Amino acid sequence: MTFKRINTAAPRKQAAPQLPRFNPQHTLLAAALHGAICSLALGAASLPQAAYAQTAAALPAGEARTFDVPAGPLDTALDRFARAAGINLSYDPALIDTATTSGLVGNYSVAAGLSVLLAGTGIEAITQPGGGYMLRKATSAASATLLPTVAVSGKAIGSTTEGTGAYTTGSMHTATKLPLSIRETPQSVSVVTQQMIQDRHYESLDQALRDTPGVLVRQDNGDNRWEYWARGSIIDTIQYDGLTSSVQTFSRDVVPDDDLAMYDRVEVVRGATGLLTGAGNPSASVNLIRKRGTVKPQASLSTTVSSWGNVRSTFDGATPLNDTGTIRGRTVVSGFKGNNQRDSSDSENGLLYAVLDMDLSNATTISLGFSYQKQNIDGYSWAGLPTKLDGSFYDFDHDSFLGSDWYYLDRRQSTLYADIEHRLDNGWTLKAAARGSKASSDYLSGSTYYDGPDLFREDYNVEYDNESHSFSLDVSGPFNALGRTHELMFGISTGRDHLWTRGGYKFGIPIGDPEAYDPGSIPKEDLGLDGYARSFTVKQHGVYGATRLNLSDPLKLILGSRVSWYENKYFYKASWGVAPGSYTARKVVVPYVGLVYDINDTYSAYASFTEIFNPQSAVNRQGKLLDPVEGTNVELGIKGSFADDRMSISAAVFETKRTNIAVELPSTACSPGISTCYEGAEEVRSRGIELEVVGEIQAGWNVQ
């Protein structure tokens, strides 16, 4: 019988074992060599049956430690667990050849962690005289001499929320990229879980954020131009699996609404989030986390029908693609067709999402994904309804529309995703992720305006193209100092967002009596596309790092910083002339400080100070660019976790400040040759209180 041994012992006896000191050069070189070897071995029929590694000092059997072992093949899970705990495991590979586990997330001792990982597999672990454990097929007679019985109530919640039935998550990375629970994160956070999405029938991100505490969702203009606000300023970036994409001017005209059928959850961190997002406002970070393949086959088909005659159908299927479950696939297909609020408007939407996850080895996992979205709106309204000149309201009803029945909007977006994660022998993880998307749209619509006492319409024929590319490389793991174990993360990110548009227009189209207007009364005209053109190109690069210092058992200090480079080039061409320009910010340093104190096993108090910056194109009296807007957030709060972390409460008070916001000056204050100039406002301040209770009050009953 051939046995496999995961050897994590130190090479020689030591009086006080320690985690090895982290050497970035050696570790990255090892990761690069390992990646090359894995690539060469990808086509091999099987992987080697023996693994040897030297890693962290062995965890004392009764001491608890935080584990994050994903669900999947048992062989992969045991390897990750053994390396994290610093223990030796011996077993026959044939014993666990096809076995799977539901994973392990949370604080466990070695014995308790093994019990959870092996639950339901028919395999047991036996302690060895010289240390370590041996796995064998479970026998009822030997059960009394095995690991101590561990009572597990409910299913442990990991970062993935699918299948947990929970309104919360076990860990999230949006604030610092360290695997922190909601209670361990020193900022006000909310998570829209998969169970929430299903219970409340959320179809788009707009719907989900409407119910998120501290976030305001409003329509900028028209039927589908949404803006998200938090703490007094607009959210001007969206993250996808932690990769930042800029929400530029008019980008909501081209990018389809984010369809939640392809996402596991939405993580929201409120306040200044410059550590990971780079430039932006001190509002919030919204991070959409995609669904992945699963080891166990699953499939669902749902159809919803509304009173307006709308029909939406969604198929979601996932399955392993080989016997061992090391290759997993998933496909989501969704379609919608139906009427909007107005009888003169209807929509047709579609989504295709596919992802392939592959374990190249016990330590390396790669994921490749693709999505395609389309959205069509007939009778598209680019703007809202007007008021009378005196500010009073017309006698409009829900079906009123001052556009034409030939108005429309077509949006399309294709996106590629790729990431690879390599788990190093010393408990560290190296992860690279990339995302690239290309969107295009065209619409024919318009808006109203007054010229004297009369109401007129302006129509536009517009085409858009939008490209977004982003990449990040992160390294994270534990290290020992002053007799305690701490955590460290550092990485780099880069991104480019480009928006280009051109269009034709016509002004002076009379409306007549708006209360008696007929959408079919104005004939369609060819407006062309030569009236104007504009483009925006935003580039961001950053180097960042964060550490979670274990000052004492109840006290944790999180320190972080980012150095950012930013460039925005724009171009505008119209009948009156051409206006190119650019503005940049280089080597901008953004700090992050958070302190968390565990009052007891249930409650924690925290304080945090975070920053962000936002470059601007406004110029001063002499024509020089104003410095970037600086945003800060100071926050104090308390969080509680109940029912095996399936329910949480939080209360926070915050103060958000923005300084150097451009305020327009009279034209007489500008230097000769400068038509418009600004000065920076001293301070704009927002203060508030946020409260949230979310989770399972008892089995099967969730509240928010």
QUILIN-V841145 format. One record per residue. N is the residue number from 0. RES is the residue in three letters. SS is DSSP state (helix for helix, strand for strand, loop for the rest). PSI is psi as a letter, one per 20 degrees, with the letter a starting at -180 (none if undefined). Layout:
n->(N | N)
res->(RES | RES)
ss->(SS | SS)
psi->(PSI | PSI)
//
This chain:
n->(0 | 1 | 2 | 3 | 4 | 5 | 6 | 7 | 8 | 9 | 10 | 11 | 12 | 13 | 14 | 15 | 16 | 17 | 18 | 19 | 20 | 21 | 22 | 23 | 24 | 25 | 26 | 27 | 28 | 29 | 30 | 31 | 32 | 33 | 34 | 35 | 36 | 37 | 38 | 39 | 40 | 41 | 42 | 43 | 44 | 45 | 46 | 47 | 48 | 49 | 50 | 51 | 52 | 53 | 54 | 55 | 56 | 57 | 58 | 59 | 60 | 61 | 62 | 63 | 64 | 65 | 66 | 67 | 68 | 69 | 70 | 71 | 72 | 73 | 74 | 75 | 76 | 77 | 78 | 79 | 80 | 81 | 82 | 83 | 84 | 85 | 86 | 87 | 88 | 89 | 90 | 91 | 92 | 93 | 94 | 95 | 96 | 97 | 98 | 99 | 100 | 101 | 102 | 103 | 104 | 105 | 106 | 107 | 108 | 109 | 110 | 111 | 112 | 113 | 114 | 115 | 116 | 117 | 118 | 119 | 120 | 121 | 122 | 123 | 124 | 125 | 126 | 127 | 128 | 129 | 130 | 131 | 132 | 133 | 134 | 135 | 136 | 137 | 138 | 139 | 140 | 141 | 142 | 143 | 144 | 145 | 146 | 147 | 148 | 149 | 150 | 151 | 152 | 153 | 154 | 155 | 156 | 157 | 158 | 159 | 160 | 161 | 162 | 163 | 164 | 165 | 166 | 167 | 168 | 169 | 170 | 171 | 172 | 173 | 174 | 175 | 176 | 177 | 178 | 179 | 180 | 181 | 182 | 183 | 184 | 185 | 186 | 187 | 188 | 189 | 190 | 191 | 192 | 193 | 194 | 195 | 196 | 197 | 198 | 199 | 200 | 201 | 202 | 203 | 204 | 205 | 206 | 207 | 208 | 209 | 210 | 211 | 212 | 213 | 214 | 215 | 216 | 217 | 218 | 219 | 220 | 221 | 222 | 223 | 224 | 225 | 226 | 227 | 228 | 229 | 230 | 231 | 232 | 233 | 234 | 235 | 236 | 237 | 238 | 239 | 240 | 241 | 242 | 243 | 244 | 245 | 246 | 247 | 248 | 249 | 250 | 251 | 252 | 253 | 254 | 255 | 256 | 257 | 258 | 259 | 260 | 261 | 262 | 263 | 264 | 265 | 266 | 267 | 268 | 269 | 270 | 271 | 272 | 273 | 274 | 275 | 276 | 277 | 278 | 279 | 280 | 281 | 282 | 283 | 284 | 285 | 286 | 287 | 288 | 289 | 290 | 291 | 292 | 293 | 294 | 295 | 296 | 297 | 298 | 299 | 300 | 301 | 302 | 303 | 304 | 305 | 306 | 307 | 308 | 309 | 310 | 311 | 312 | 313 | 314 | 315 | 316 | 317 | 318 | 319 | 320 | 321 | 322 | 323 | 324 | 325 | 326 | 327 | 328 | 329 | 330 | 331 | 332 | 333 | 334 | 335 | 336 | 337 | 338 | 339 | 340 | 341 | 342 | 343 | 344 | 345 | 346 | 347 | 348 | 349 | 350 | 351 | 352 | 353 | 354 | 355 | 356 | 357 | 358 | 359 | 360 | 361 | 362 | 363 | 364 | 365 | 366 | 367 | 368 | 369 | 370 | 371 | 372 | 373 | 374 | 375 | 376 | 377 | 378 | 379 | 380 | 381 | 382 | 383 | 384 | 385 | 386 | 387 | 388 | 389 | 390 | 391 | 392 | 393 | 394 | 395 | 396 | 397 | 398 | 399 | 400 | 401 | 402 | 403 | 404 | 405 | 406 | 407 | 408 | 409 | 410 | 411 | 412 | 413 | 414 | 415 | 416 | 417 | 418 | 419 | 420 | 421 | 422 | 423 | 424 | 425 | 426 | 427 | 428 | 429 | 430 | 431 | 432 | 433 | 434 | 435 | 436 | 437 | 438 | 439 | 440 | 441 | 442 | 443 | 444 | 445 | 446 | 447 | 448 | 449 | 450 | 451 | 452 | 453 | 454 | 455 | 456 | 457 | 458 | 459 | 460 | 461 | 462 | 463 | 464 | 465 | 466 | 467 | 468 | 469 | 470 | 471 | 472 | 473 | 474 | 475 | 476 | 477 | 478 | 479 | 480 | 481 | 482 | 483 | 484 | 485 | 486 | 487 | 488 | 489 | 490 | 491 | 492 | 493 | 494 | 495 | 496 | 497 | 498 | 499 | 500 | 501 | 502 | 503 | 504 | 505 | 506 | 507 | 508 | 509 | 510 | 511 | 512 | 513 | 514 | 515 | 516 | 517 | 518 | 519 | 520 | 521 | 522 | 523 | 524 | 525 | 526 | 527 | 528 | 529 | 530 | 531 | 532 | 533 | 534 | 535 | 536 | 537 | 538 | 539 | 540 | 541 | 542 | 543 | 544 | 545 | 546 | 547 | 548 | 549 | 550 | 551 | 552 | 553 | 554 | 555 | 556 | 557 | 558 | 559 | 560 | 561 | 562 | 563 | 564 | 565 | 566 | 567 | 568 | 569 | 570 | 571 | 572 | 573 | 574 | 575 | 576 | 577 | 578 | 579 | 580 | 581 | 582 | 583 | 584 | 585 | 586 | 587 | 588 | 589 | 590 | 591 | 592 | 593 | 594 | 595 | 596 | 597 | 598 | 599 | 600 | 601 | 602 | 603 | 604 | 605 | 606 | 607 | 608 | 609 | 610 | 611 | 612 | 613 | 614 | 615 | 616 | 617 | 618 | 619 | 620 | 621 | 622 | 623 | 624 | 625 | 626 | 627 | 628 | 629 | 630 | 631 | 632 | 633 | 634 | 635 | 636 | 637 | 638 | 639 | 640 | 641 | 642 | 643 | 644 | 645 | 646 | 647 | 648 | 649 | 650 | 651 | 652 | 653 | 654 | 655 | 656 | 657 | 658 | 659 | 660 | 661 | 662 | 663 | 664 | 665 | 666 | 667 | 668 | 669 | 670 | 671 | 672 | 673 | 674 | 675 | 676 | 677 | 678 | 679 | 680 | 681 | 682 | 683 | 684 | 685 | 686 | 687 | 688 | 689 | 690 | 691 | 692 | 693 | 694 | 695 | 696 | 697 | 698 | 699 | 700 | 701 | 702 | 703)
res->(MET | THR | PHE | LYS | ARG | ILE | ASN | THR | ALA | ALA | PRO | ARG | LYS | GLN | ALA | ALA | PRO | GLN | LEU | PRO | ARG | PHE | ASN | PRO | GLN | HIS | THR | LEU | LEU | ALA | ALA | ALA | LEU | HIS | GLY | ALA | ILE | CYS | SER | LEU | ALA | LEU | GLY | ALA | ALA | SER | LEU | PRO | GLN | ALA | ALA | TYR | ALA | GLN | THR | ALA | ALA | ALA | LEU | PRO | ALA | GLY | GLU | ALA | ARG | THR | PHE | ASP | VAL | PRO | ALA | GLY | PRO | LEU | ASP | THR | ALA | LEU | ASP | ARG | PHE | ALA | ARG | ALA | ALA | GLY | ILE | ASN | LEU | SER | TYR | ASP | PRO | ALA | LEU | ILE | ASP | THR | ALA | THR | THR | SER | GLY | LEU | VAL | GLY | ASN | TYR | SER | VAL | ALA | ALA | GLY | LEU | SER | VAL | LEU | LEU | ALA | GLY | THR | GLY | ILE | GLU | ALA | ILE | THR | GLN | PRO | GLY | GLY | GLY | TYR | MET | LEU | ARG | LYS | ALA | THR | SER | ALA | ALA | SER | ALA | THR | LEU | LEU | PRO | THR | VAL | ALA | VAL | SER | GLY | LYS | ALA | ILE | GLY | SER | THR | THR | GLU | GLY | THR | GLY | ALA | TYR | THR | THR | GLY | SER | MET | HIS | THR | ALA | THR | LYS | LEU | PRO | LEU | SER | ILE | ARG | GLU | THR | PRO | GLN | SER | VAL | SER | VAL | VAL | THR | GLN | GLN | MET | ILE | GLN | ASP | ARG | HIS | TYR | GLU | SER | LEU | ASP | GLN | ALA | LEU | ARG | ASP | THR | PRO | GLY | VAL | LEU | VAL | ARG | GLN | ASP | ASN | GLY | ASP | ASN | ARG | TRP | GLU | TYR | TRP | ALA | ARG | GLY | SER | ILE | ILE | ASP | THR | ILE | GLN | TYR | ASP | GLY | LEU | THR | SER | SER | VAL | GLN | THR | PHE | SER | ARG | ASP | VAL | VAL | PRO | ASP | ASP | ASP | LEU | ALA | MET | TYR | ASP | ARG | VAL | GLU | VAL | VAL | ARG | GLY | ALA | THR | GLY | LEU | LEU | THR | GLY | ALA | GLY | ASN | PRO | SER | ALA | SER | VAL | ASN | LEU | ILE | ARG | LYS | ARG | GLY | THR | VAL | LYS | PRO | GLN | ALA | SER | LEU | SER | THR | THR | VAL | SER | SER | TRP | GLY | ASN | VAL | ARG | SER | THR | PHE | ASP | GLY | ALA | THR | PRO | LEU | ASN | ASP | THR | GLY | THR | ILE | ARG | GLY | ARG | THR | VAL | VAL | SER | GLY | PHE | LYS | GLY | ASN | ASN | GLN | ARG | ASP | SER | SER | ASP | SER | GLU | ASN | GLY | LEU | LEU | TYR | ALA | VAL | LEU | ASP | MET | ASP | LEU | SER | ASN | ALA | THR | THR | ILE | SER | LEU | GLY | PHE | SER | TYR | GLN | LYS | GLN | ASN | ILE | ASP | GLY | TYR | SER | TRP | ALA | GLY | LEU | PRO | THR | LYS | LEU | ASP | GLY | SER | PHE | TYR | ASP | PHE | ASP | HIS | ASP | SER | PHE | LEU | GLY | SER | ASP | TRP | TYR | TYR | LEU | ASP | ARG | ARG | GLN | SER | THR | LEU | TYR | ALA | ASP | ILE | GLU | HIS | ARG | LEU | ASP | ASN | GLY | TRP | THR | LEU | LYS | ALA | ALA | ALA | ARG | GLY | SER | LYS | ALA | SER | SER | ASP | TYR | LEU | SER | GLY | SER | THR | TYR | TYR | ASP | GLY | PRO | ASP | LEU | PHE | ARG | GLU | ASP | TYR | ASN | VAL | GLU | TYR | ASP | ASN | GLU | SER | HIS | SER | PHE | SER | LEU | ASP | VAL | SER | GLY | PRO | PHE | ASN | ALA | LEU | GLY | ARG | THR | HIS | GLU | LEU | MET | PHE | GLY | ILE | SER | THR | GLY | ARG | ASP | HIS | LEU | TRP | THR | ARG | GLY | GLY | TYR | LYS | PHE | GLY | ILE | PRO | ILE | GLY | ASP | PRO | GLU | ALA | TYR | ASP | PRO | GLY | SER | ILE | PRO | LYS | GLU | ASP | LEU | GLY | LEU | ASP | GLY | TYR | ALA | ARG | SER | PHE | THR | VAL | LYS | GLN | HIS | GLY | VAL | TYR | GLY | ALA | THR | ARG | LEU | ASN | LEU | SER | ASP | PRO | LEU | LYS | LEU | ILE | LEU | GLY | SER | ARG | VAL | SER | TRP | TYR | GLU | ASN | LYS | TYR | PHE | TYR | LYS | ALA | SER | TRP | GLY | VAL | ALA | PRO | GLY | SER | TYR | THR | ALA | ARG | LYS | VAL | VAL | VAL | PRO | TYR | VAL | GLY | LEU | VAL | TYR | ASP | ILE | ASN | ASP | THR | TYR | SER | ALA | TYR | ALA | SER | PHE | THR | GLU | ILE | PHE | ASN | PRO | GLN | SER | ALA | VAL | ASN | ARG | GLN | GLY | LYS | LEU | LEU | ASP | PRO | VAL | GLU | GLY | THR | ASN | VAL | GLU | LEU | GLY | ILE | LYS | GLY | SER | PHE | ALA | ASP | ASP | ARG | MET | SER | ILE | SER | ALA | ALA | VAL | PHE | GLU | THR | LYS | ARG | THR | ASN | ILE | ALA | VAL | GLU | LEU | PRO | SER | THR | ALA | CYS | SER | PRO | GLY | ILE | SER | THR | CYS | TYR | GLU | GLY | ALA | GLU | GLU | VAL | ARG | SER | ARG | GLY | ILE | GLU | LEU | GLU | VAL | VAL | GLY | GLU | ILE | GLN | ALA | GLY | TRP | ASN | VAL | GLN)
ss->(loop | loop | strand | strand | strand | strand | strand | loop | loop | loop | loop | loop | loop | loop | loop | loop | loop | loop | loop | loop | loop | loop | loop | helix | helix | helix | helix | helix | helix | helix | helix | helix | helix | helix | helix | helix | helix | helix | helix | helix | helix | loop | loop | loop | loop | loop | loop | loop | loop | loop | strand | strand | loop | loop | loop | loop | loop | loop | loop | loop | loop | loop | loop | loop | strand | strand | strand | strand | strand | loop | loop | strand | strand | helix | helix | helix | helix | helix | helix | helix | helix | helix | helix | helix | helix | loop | loop | loop | strand | strand | strand | strand | helix | helix | helix | helix | loop | loop | loop | strand | strand | loop | loop | strand | strand | strand | strand | strand | loop | helix | helix | helix | helix | helix | helix | helix | helix | helix | loop | loop | loop | loop | strand | strand | strand | strand | strand | loop | loop | loop | loop | loop | strand | strand | strand | strand | strand | loop | loop | helix | helix | helix | helix | helix | helix | loop | loop | loop | loop | loop | loop | loop | loop | loop | loop | loop | loop | loop | loop | loop | loop | loop | loop | loop | loop | loop | loop | loop | loop | loop | loop | strand | loop | loop | loop | loop | loop | loop | loop | strand | loop | loop | loop | loop | loop | loop | loop | loop | strand | strand | strand | strand | loop | helix | helix | helix | helix | helix | helix | loop | loop | loop | loop | strand | helix | helix | helix | helix | helix | helix | loop | loop | loop | loop | strand | strand | strand | strand | strand | loop | loop | loop | loop | loop | loop | strand | strand | strand | strand | strand | loop | loop | strand | strand | loop | loop | strand | strand | strand | strand | loop | loop | strand | strand | strand | strand | loop | loop | loop | loop | helix | helix | helix | loop | loop | loop | loop | loop | strand | helix | helix | helix | strand | strand | strand | strand | strand | strand | strand | strand | loop | loop | loop | helix | helix | helix | helix | loop | loop | loop | loop | loop | loop | strand | strand | strand | strand | strand | strand | strand | loop | loop | loop | loop | loop | loop | loop | strand | strand | strand | strand | strand | strand | strand | strand | loop | loop | loop | loop | loop | strand | strand | strand | strand | strand | strand | strand | strand | strand | strand | loop | loop | loop | loop | loop | loop | strand | strand | strand | strand | strand | strand | strand | strand | strand | strand | strand | strand | strand | loop | loop | loop | loop | loop | loop | strand | strand | strand | strand | strand | strand | strand | strand | strand | strand | strand | strand | strand | strand | loop | loop | loop | loop | strand | strand | strand | strand | strand | strand | strand | strand | strand | strand | strand | strand | strand | strand | strand | loop | loop | loop | loop | loop | loop | loop | loop | loop | loop | loop | loop | loop | loop | loop | loop | loop | loop | loop | loop | loop | loop | loop | loop | loop | loop | loop | loop | loop | strand | strand | strand | strand | strand | strand | strand | strand | strand | strand | strand | strand | strand | strand | strand | strand | loop | loop | loop | loop | loop | strand | strand | strand | strand | strand | strand | strand | strand | strand | strand | strand | strand | strand | strand | strand | strand | strand | strand | strand | strand | strand | strand | strand | loop | loop | strand | strand | strand | strand | strand | strand | strand | strand | strand | strand | strand | strand | strand | strand | strand | strand | strand | strand | strand | strand | strand | strand | strand | strand | strand | strand | strand | strand | loop | loop | strand | strand | strand | strand | strand | strand | strand | strand | strand | strand | strand | strand | strand | strand | strand | strand | strand | strand | strand | strand | strand | strand | strand | strand | strand | strand | strand | loop | loop | loop | helix | helix | helix | loop | loop | loop | loop | loop | loop | loop | loop | loop | loop | loop | loop | loop | loop | loop | strand | strand | strand | strand | strand | strand | strand | strand | strand | strand | strand | strand | strand | strand | strand | strand | strand | strand | strand | loop | loop | loop | loop | strand | strand | strand | strand | strand | strand | strand | strand | strand | strand | strand | strand | strand | strand | strand | strand | strand | strand | strand | strand | loop | loop | strand | strand | strand | strand | strand | strand | strand | strand | strand | strand | strand | strand | strand | strand | strand | strand | strand | strand | strand | strand | strand | strand | loop | loop | loop | loop | strand | strand | strand | strand | strand | strand | strand | strand | strand | strand | strand | strand | loop | loop | loop | loop | strand | loop | loop | loop | loop | loop | strand | loop | loop | loop | strand | strand | strand | strand | strand | strand | strand | strand | strand | strand | strand | strand | strand | strand | loop | loop | loop | loop | strand | strand | strand | strand | strand | strand | strand | strand | strand | strand | strand | strand | strand | loop | loop | strand | strand | strand | loop | loop | helix | helix | helix | loop | loop | loop | loop | loop | loop | loop | loop | strand | strand | strand | loop | loop | loop | strand | strand | strand | strand | strand | strand | strand | strand | strand | strand | strand | strand | strand | strand | strand | loop | loop | strand | strand | strand | loop)
psi->(p | p | q | p | p | o | o | j | q | q | h | r | q | q | h | n | q | q | p | q | q | p | o | h | g | g | g | h | g | g | g | g | g | h | h | g | g | h | g | h | j | h | j | q | h | r | r | q | j | q | p | p | q | p | b | r | q | p | p | q | h | i | p | q | q | p | q | n | o | q | q | b | p | h | g | g | g | h | g | g | g | g | h | h | i | k | r | p | p | p | r | p | h | h | h | k | g | j | q | r | q | j | a | o | p | a | p | q | r | g | g | h | g | h | g | g | h | i | p | j | i | j | q | q | p | p | q | q | h | j | q | a | q | p | q | r | p | q | p | h | h | i | h | h | j | a | q | q | p | p | p | o | o | a | p | p | p | a | h | p | i | p | i | h | j | q | j | r | q | h | q | q | j | h | g | i | j | q | n | q | r | g | h | i | p | l | r | o | q | q | p | o | r | h | h | g | g | g | h | j | l | p | h | r | h | g | g | g | h | h | j | p | p | j | p | p | p | q | o | g | q | a | h | l | n | q | q | p | q | p | k | j | r | q | o | j | q | p | q | o | k | i | p | p | p | p | n | r | p | j | h | i | h | h | p | q | p | o | p | i | h | j | q | h | r | p | p | p | o | q | a | p | k | i | g | h | i | c | q | a | q | l | f | r | p | p | o | p | p | q | q | r | q | q | h | p | q | q | q | q | p | q | p | q | p | r | i | j | j | q | p | p | p | p | p | o | p | q | q | q | j | r | h | i | j | i | p | p | q | q | p | p | p | q | q | q | p | a | q | a | h | q | h | j | p | r | q | o | q | q | p | p | p | q | q | o | p | p | o | h | a | h | i | p | p | q | p | p | r | q | q | p | q | q | p | p | o | p | k | p | o | i | r | a | q | r | r | r | h | j | i | r | q | r | m | q | a | i | j | q | p | j | b | q | i | j | q | r | p | p | q | q | p | p | p | q | q | p | q | p | p | p | o | r | h | j | i | q | p | p | p | p | q | q | p | p | q | p | q | q | r | q | q | o | a | a | r | q | q | p | n | c | i | q | p | r | q | p | q | q | o | q | q | q | p | p | p | p | p | q | q | q | p | q | p | q | a | q | q | p | p | k | j | q | p | r | q | q | p | q | a | q | q | q | q | p | p | p | p | p | q | q | r | r | r | p | r | k | o | q | h | b | o | h | i | j | q | o | i | j | i | p | q | q | q | o | i | a | k | j | h | r | q | q | q | p | o | p | p | p | q | q | p | r | q | q | q | o | p | n | h | r | g | i | p | p | p | p | p | r | q | q | p | q | p | q | p | o | p | q | p | p | p | a | h | i | a | p | n | r | r | q | q | r | p | p | l | p | p | p | r | p | p | q | p | p | p | o | g | a | i | g | q | q | q | q | q | q | p | q | r | r | q | o | q | q | i | q | q | a | h | j | j | q | p | q | q | q | p | p | p | q | p | p | p | p | r | q | q | q | p | r | l | l | j | i | q | q | q | q | p | q | q | q | o | p | q | p | q | k | p | p | p | p | r | q | h | i | i | q | q | p | i | o | h | p | r | r | q | p | q | g | p | p | p | p | q | r | p | p | q | p | p | q | a | o | h | r | p | i | o | q | q | none)
//
